[in-house]
Amino acid sequence: MPQIIFFALVGVVAYVGYRSFIREAERITARARRAEAEKQSGTQGTLVKDPKTGEYHLLKD
């Protein structure tokens, strides 16, 4: 019985680690795509609108 609990726990940890890895890889890929688009268009950053104040500011990574 302890072996089943151990392997179940290892499986859960592996799944959570995998999901975390995928999330981080998607974030890095999105940042690289933004940087490439900025390089091709000649811009120096991405502006986002603050919903509270209505002002624009540079996107923070």
Phi, psi and omega per residue, in radians:
M1 nan -0.709 3.122
P2 -1.098 -0.527 3.128
Q3 -1.137 -0.690 3.132
I4 -1.109 -0.763 3.123
I5 -1.114 -0.744 3.138
F6 -1.073 -0.855 -3.120
F7 -1.191 -0.577 3.063
A8 -1.139 -0.740 3.114
L9 -1.131 -0.741 3.087
V10 -1.079 -0.712 3.111
G11 -1.106 -0.733 3.133
V12 -1.146 -0.767 3.132
V13 -1.111 -0.712 3.113
A14 -1.108 -0.729 3.136
Y15 -1.119 -0.793 -3.140
V16 -1.129 -0.718 3.100
G17 -1.107 -0.707 3.115
Y18 -1.108 -0.796 3.135
R19 -1.096 -0.693 3.108
S20 -1.126 -0.734 3.118
F21 -1.083 -0.783 3.138
I22 -1.111 -0.749 3.138
R23 -1.072 -0.769 3.133
E24 -1.156 -0.705 3.127
A25 -1.115 -0.694 3.106
E26 -1.147 -0.675 3.131
R27 -1.131 -0.757 -3.139
I28 -1.187 -0.692 3.113
T29 -1.112 -0.731 3.115
A30 -1.106 -0.699 3.121
R31 -1.126 -0.711 3.128
A32 -1.154 -0.685 3.102
R33 -1.121 -0.735 3.106
R34 -1.090 -0.746 -3.135
A35 -1.112 -0.715 3.119
E36 -1.146 -0.718 3.119
A37 -1.141 -0.695 3.096
E38 -1.127 -0.680 -3.138
K39 -1.140 -0.738 -3.118
Q40 -1.236 -0.621 -3.104
S41 -1.551 -0.206 3.105
G42 1.475 0.167 3.113
T43 -1.406 2.913 -3.114
Q44 -2.031 0.221 3.131
G45 2.927 2.989 3.124
T46 -1.949 2.200 3.123
L47 -1.580 2.436 3.045
V48 -2.237 2.569 -3.101
K49 -1.601 2.292 3.071
D50 -1.379 2.093 -3.066
P51 -1.160 -0.456 -3.113
K52 -1.350 -0.837 -3.050
T53 -1.704 -0.376 -3.102
G54 1.437 0.081 -3.139
E55 -1.579 2.706 3.109
Y56 -1.732 2.536 3.049
H57 -2.546 2.882 -3.141
L58 -1.216 2.466 3.105
L59 -1.178 2.296 3.116
K60 -1.765 2.301 3.130
D61 -1.524 nan nan
